[in-house]
Amino acid sequence: MQYEADRGYLIVAGTADSVDYISCAETLAKSLKYWHPDVKICLVTDHENYANPLFDYVRQFPQGNTGGWSTDWQVFYASPFHETVKLEADMVVSGPIDHWWPLYRNMPVWISTGARNFHGTTTTVRNYRKIFDHNNLPDVYNAITYWRVSPDAERFFNNVKQCFYDWDKIKLNIKLGSDEIANTDLIYALNGSDFVTPGIGPQIVHMKPRILGTSADDWAKELTWEVDDGVLRINGHNQHGFVHYHQKELAQQLGQYYD
């Protein structure tokens, strides 16, 4: 495959009826460049004629937007980088992250495992992971995924593609899977056991209510937050690395702090 730059970060932001993923991607790009001004960022989208200097590259889905998670496999073919870290759009970077590149390079594909709460502790809450536990699958979070151009990476993403296409058959052989909609974390877990290092490497701070222990679905209505010199602080706790804020409507508010 041809590539145009050695390494960079890739963000996917397709159109959705209820979510402005482009706004999320812009906020994430701002936070990336706040900490690493020279970083290269690629946006993969189906928004035609979109341009923004935040992004060094804007790419369309090579096979078009097939809807939701099923577009994910296309990132391998869309990326302009020899080495890519794909990030989910509804995150911000709260602190430097480039020191993780040497760890990523230990594997042709590397997928984050586990998640943290806003106290910085790896969560033991399994409410959102029952299907993983029942099937002894790795606890992967595709929100941070690395790959480099290689046969192993191409094989992995082609397997991901096939799983999305064959999901109606595959789910029948998965415990608790008969009514499960194919999602990227689950598909990665089924195909990526060789590409995880449990407990090692960056994890997302996951702002879902069961993990946080909040009663409100919208954590921002129950917890206080601020951004100080690029660091997101939640209820007085400084956040480090990748924060998956989950409430998409916070994107523009958060983005103002990284302008």
C-alpha positions in Angstrom: 0.0 0.0 0.0 1.0 3.6 -0.6 1.2 6.0 2.3 1.8 9.7 2.5 3.2 10.2 6.0 5.1 8.1 8.5 2.6 8.2 11.3 -0.5 10.0 12.6 -3.9 9.8 14.2 -7.1 8.9 12.4 -10.6 9.9 13.4 -13.9 8.6 11.9 -16.9 10.9 11.7 -19.7 9.7 9.4 -23.1 11.4 9.1 -25.7 10.4 11.7 -29.2 11.7 12.2 -28.9 12.5 15.9 -25.1 13.0 16.5 -22.8 15.7 15.2 -19.7 13.5 14.9 -17.8 16.2 12.9 -18.0 18.5 15.9 -16.7 15.7 18.1 -13.8 15.1 15.7 -12.9 18.7 15.6 -12.8 18.9 19.4 -10.6 15.8 19.5 -8.3 17.2 16.8 -8.0 20.5 18.8 -7.0 18.6 21.9 -4.5 16.5 20.0 -2.8 19.6 18.6 -2.9 21.4 21.9 -0.5 18.8 23.3 1.3 17.9 20.1 1.3 20.8 17.7 3.1 19.0 14.9 0.9 15.9 15.0 -0.7 14.7 11.7 -4.4 14.0 11.8 -6.7 12.4 9.2 -10.5 12.6 9.2 -12.4 9.8 7.5 -15.9 11.0 6.7 -18.7 10.9 4.1 -19.2 14.7 4.4 -18.6 15.9 0.8 -16.3 18.8 0.3 -15.5 19.1 4.0 -12.2 21.0 4.7 -10.7 22.2 8.0 -7.1 23.1 8.7 -7.3 21.1 11.9 -7.0 18.0 9.7 -3.9 17.4 7.5 -5.9 14.8 5.5 -9.6 14.4 4.8 -10.6 11.0 3.3 -13.9 9.6 2.2 -14.9 6.1 3.1 -13.4 4.0 0.2 -16.5 1.9 -0.1 -19.0 4.6 1.0 -20.8 4.9 4.4 -22.3 1.5 5.0 -23.9 2.7 8.2 -22.6 2.9 11.8 -20.0 0.5 13.0 -19.9 -1.5 9.8 -17.8 1.2 8.1 -14.9 0.5 10.5 -12.9 -2.0 8.4 -12.4 0.7 5.8 -10.0 2.7 8.0 -7.2 0.5 7.0 -7.6 1.5 3.3 -8.4 5.1 4.0 -5.4 6.0 6.2 -2.6 8.0 4.6 -0.1 6.8 7.3 2.3 4.0 7.5 1.5 3.8 11.2 -1.9 4.8 12.3 -3.6 5.3 15.7 -7.4 5.3 15.2 -9.4 7.2 17.9 -13.1 7.4 18.5 -14.4 10.8 17.8 -16.2 11.6 21.1 -13.0 11.8 23.1 -10.5 14.5 24.2 -6.9 14.2 25.0 -6.0 15.4 28.5 -2.2 15.4 28.5 0.6 14.1 26.3 0.1 10.8 24.5 2.9 10.4 21.9 5.0 8.5 24.4 2.9 5.4 23.7 4.2 4.9 20.1 7.1 2.6 21.2 4.6 0.3 22.9 2.2 0.2 19.9 5.1 -0.9 17.7 5.5 -4.2 19.5 2.7 -5.5 17.4 1.5 -5.0 13.8 -2.0 -4.3 15.3 -2.5 -3.1 18.9 -5.9 -2.7 20.6 -6.6 -1.1 23.9 -8.0 -3.3 26.7 -9.9 -2.3 29.8 -11.2 1.2 30.8 -10.7 3.6 33.7 -13.1 5.6 35.8 -12.5 9.3 36.4 -10.5 8.5 39.5 -7.9 6.9 37.3 -8.6 3.3 38.4 -9.2 0.5 35.9 -12.9 -0.3 36.3 -14.2 -3.7 37.4 -17.8 -2.8 36.4 -19.0 -5.5 33.9 -22.5 -4.3 33.2 -21.6 -3.3 29.7 -19.4 -6.3 29.0 -21.5 -9.4 29.8 -21.2 -10.8 26.3 -17.4 -10.5 26.5 -17.3 -12.3 29.9 -19.7 -15.1 28.8 -17.6 -15.8 25.8 -14.1 -15.4 27.3 -13.3 -12.6 24.9 -10.6 -10.0 25.4 -11.8 -6.8 27.0 -11.0 -4.6 24.0 -11.9 -1.0 23.4 -11.4 -0.1 19.7 -11.4 3.6 20.8 -7.6 3.3 20.7 -6.3 1.1 17.9 -2.9 1.1 16.3 -1.8 -0.6 13.2 1.0 -0.3 10.7 0.9 -1.2 7.0 1.5 -5.0 7.1 -0.1 -8.3 5.9 -1.2 -8.9 9.5 -3.1 -5.6 9.7 -4.7 -6.1 6.3 -5.8 -9.6 7.3 -7.2 -8.3 10.6 -9.3 -5.6 8.9 -10.5 -7.9 6.2 -11.6 -10.4 8.9 -13.4 -7.5 10.6 -15.2 -6.7 7.4 -16.3 -10.3 6.9 -17.6 -10.5 10.5 -19.8 -7.5 9.9 -21.2 -9.0 6.7 -21.7 -12.5 8.2 -23.0 -11.3 11.6 -26.4 -12.8 11.4 -24.8 -16.3 11.2 -21.9 -15.6 13.6 -24.1 -14.3 16.4 -26.0 -17.6 16.6 -22.8 -19.2 17.9 -22.1 -16.6 20.6 -23.5 -16.8 24.1 -26.0 -13.9 24.6 -25.4 -13.0 21.0 -28.8 -13.9 19.3 -30.2 -10.3 19.7 -26.8 -8.5 19.7 -26.2 -5.9 17.1 -22.7 -6.1 15.7 -20.5 -3.5 17.3 -16.8 -2.7 16.7 -15.6 -3.7 20.2 -17.2 -7.1 19.9 -16.0 -7.7 16.3 -12.5 -6.7 17.3 -12.6 -9.0 20.3 -13.6 -11.9 18.0 -10.7 -11.3 15.7 -8.0 -9.5 17.8 -6.9 -11.8 20.6 -3.3 -11.8 19.2 -3.2 -8.1 19.3 -3.9 -7.2 22.9 -1.7 -6.8 26.0 -4.2 -6.8 28.9 -3.4 -4.2 31.5 -0.6 -2.7 29.5 -0.9 0.5 27.6 -3.3 3.5 27.4 -6.9 3.0 28.4 -9.9 5.3 27.9 -11.5 7.1 30.8 -15.1 5.8 30.2 -17.8 8.2 31.2 -20.8 5.8 31.3 -23.0 6.0 34.4 -22.5 2.5 35.8 -18.7 3.0 35.6 -19.0 6.4 37.2 -21.5 5.4 39.8 -23.8 8.3 38.8 -27.6 8.2 38.9 -27.9 10.5 35.9 -27.3 9.2 32.4 -25.7 12.6 31.6 -22.7 12.7 34.0 -22.3 16.4 33.4 -25.5 17.1 35.3 -24.1 15.4 38.4 -20.3 15.9 38.3 -18.4 19.1 37.9 -15.8 19.6 35.2 -13.4 22.2 33.9 -10.4 22.4 31.6 -7.2 24.0 33.0 -4.2 24.4 30.7 -5.5 21.6 28.5 -6.2 19.2 31.4 -9.7 18.0 31.9 -10.6 17.9 35.6 -13.7 16.0 36.8 -14.9 16.5 40.4 -11.4 17.7 41.2 -9.6 14.8 39.6 -7.1 15.6 36.8 -7.7 13.3 33.8 -4.8 11.8 31.9 -4.6 10.6 28.3 -7.8 9.7 26.4 -11.2 10.7 27.9 -14.2 9.2 26.3 -16.7 11.8 27.4 -19.6 9.9 25.8 -22.1 12.8 25.9 -21.7 14.1 22.4 -23.4 17.4 23.1 -20.4 18.4 25.2 -18.1 18.5 22.2 -18.4 22.2 21.4 -18.1 23.2 25.0 -15.0 21.2 25.5 -13.6 22.4 22.2 -13.6 26.0 23.3 -10.9 25.2 25.9 -8.5 24.0 23.2 -8.9 26.9 20.7 
